[in-house]
Amino acid sequence: MTLLNIAEICSATRTLGPGQRFAIWVQGCCFNCKGCVSPEWIPQTQATLIEPKKLAEMILSVPGTEGVTVSGGEPMLQAIALRELFIYLRQGRQISIICFTGFSLQQLQSQSDRAIDDILTLVDVLIDGQYIEQLNDNKGWRGSSNQVVHFLSPRHLSEASLFLERKRDVEIHLRHDSALMVGVPTDDFSKSFKRVIDKAN
């Protein structure tokens, strides 16, 4: 049985791509980018395991969902399960798919990995490259200016400027015992938010 190892989900957000999106953060990353906004999701440990089909059904059942954004962690470390999720989603309807990765598109294409190749045919927008703290220009849906936004389908080409230039915003989703920050924060906001959470704990 194929399982996705999920760190966190947010069933409805407008801060990680065009329209209302279901956000998924996978657990485990092979990079250790300085200033990572979610360092707790770097360790390659077991978090919440879920079958791709069940997660797809959950996503498609949320009213108003226009797309899915996958980040982490490093999504490509779970390529087989991720491919399965994307296939189930597309079988349900032509939902928009955005995926972040620390690998470059060239690195992914050179791996000769069938699951990754299939993912690249299913993803509408791939935002690639490792986060570099000094290159955080506080603009768009990418974390730092070295990261490249690849429009692998024409779906979001008309919104290309938003991915690169939009003013950043975040949402704070309150849980019963925690708060989840959703979006690509400005550098100042990220540090302030972490200080507030650390004090609360």
N, C-alpha and C positions, 0 to 999 in steps of 0.2 A: 504494500500500500504506500502510495506517495503522500507525504505530509509536508506542509509548509510550517516553518518555525517562525512564528509571528511575535514580534516584540510589543506591538501596539496597533490599534486601528482607530479611525475616526470615521463614523458613518456618514457624516455630511460636513463638508468644508468648502469654502470659496477662496482659500488662500494658497492652494497648491496647483493652480491651473485654471483654465477657463471653465466657468459654470460650476454647478454643484458636483463635488467629487467625493468619492469614497477613498480615504487615504489608508495605506497599509505601510507599516514599517516592519521590515524583517529583522530577525535577531542574528547577529554575527557579521563581522566585517574583517577582511584581511588587511585593511589599511588602518593607520592610526594617525589620522590627520590632526595636526595641532589646531586647537580651537573648535574641534568637532562639537556641534550643537547637541548631539545625543550620545555621549561617550558610554552611557550604560548599555547601549545596544551594540557595542563593538565586540564584547566577549562572545566567542562561538560556543555558547551554552544553550541548553534547552529552555525555551520560554513556553509559549502556548502553541501546541501542535494542532493543526486543523487540515482536513482533507480539502484539496483545491475545489472540488465540486460543491462541498458544503459552503465554503467561503464565497464562491460564485453565486450560489443561491441567495446567500445573505445580502450580497451587494445588489443583486438585481431586484431584491424585494424592497429596497429602500426607496420610497417615493421621491421622484425628482432627480434621481442620480443620472448625471450626464456622462460621467467619466470616472476613471480610477487613476490614482497616482500612487506609485510604488517607490519607496525609498528605504532607508535602513539606518544601520546595517548596510550590507552589500547584497542587493537582490540577485546578482548573477551567480552567487555561491549556491543558490537554490534554483538553478535554471530549469531543471526537470519539472519540479513542482510548479514553478512560475509559468512555464509553458502550458501546463495542464490547466491552470487557473485562467489564463488568457483565452485558451481555446473554448473552455466552458462559457466564459463571458461572451465571446463573439458568437457562439451558438445561440445564446439567449437573445442578443441584439447587438447592433453595431455600436457598442459603447466606446468612448474615447479612452485611450491608454497612454499614460505618461510614465516613464520610468527613469529614475536616477541611477547612475553607476559611477564608481570610482575608476573603472577601466575606461580607456579610450575606445571609440568605435573601432579603430584600426586593430587594437589588441583583441577585441571581441571577435572580429571577423577573421583574425589569423589563428584562432584557437581550434578551428575545425571541429567545433562542438555542435552537433545537430540540434540540441535543445536551444542553445544560444542563437543559432541561425534562424530557428523557427520563431523565437521571441522577436528578433529584429524584423521579421515580416509581419508581426502582429502589433507591434508598438507604433503609435503615431508620432510620439516625440520622445527622443532619448537625450537626456542631459548628462554628458559624460565628463570625466576628469575628477581628480582628487581635489578636495577643498584646500585652498591655500589662503591662510588667514590674512596675509599681507595684501592679497589681491581681492579682498572683499570690498566691492564698490557700493554695497548697499542698494543695488538695483536689480530688478527683475526676479525671476523665479529660480535663477541659478545662485549658488552660494558664493562663488568668486569668479572674477572675470576671465580666468583661464579656462573655465568649464565651457564646453561647446554645446549649443542647442542644435540637435539634428532633427529636422522634420522628415521623418521616414515615410510619411504619407502626406498628402496635401490638406488633410483635415484642418489643421490649425495654422496654415501658412498666412492667412489673413490677419492672424493675431500675433505674428512673429515679434512685433515690437514689444508686446506685453511681456514676453519671456525674457527680454533683454533689458528693458528700460522702465518697466512699471515701478511705481512707488510701492515699496514693500509694506505689507501689513500682516498681522498675526491674529489668531483667535486663541482665547484661553477657554478650554473646556474643563469645567469643574467636575470632578468625580467625587465619590463619597469620602475618599481619604487622600485625594491628590488632585493635581491640576495638570492638564496636558496642553502644552503650547503647540499650536499647529500653524504652519506657514514657514516662510524663509525670513527669519528675523533680521533686523539691522543689527550691526555689531553691538551697539550700545544697549539695545533692548534685550538681546540675549544675555548679556552680562548682568543687567539689572534683574531680569526674571530669575536667573539662577541664584542671585543673592537673596531674593525674596523667598524662594522655595527653601533654600538652605536654612534661613532663619526660622521658617515655619516648622521645619523638621527638628 
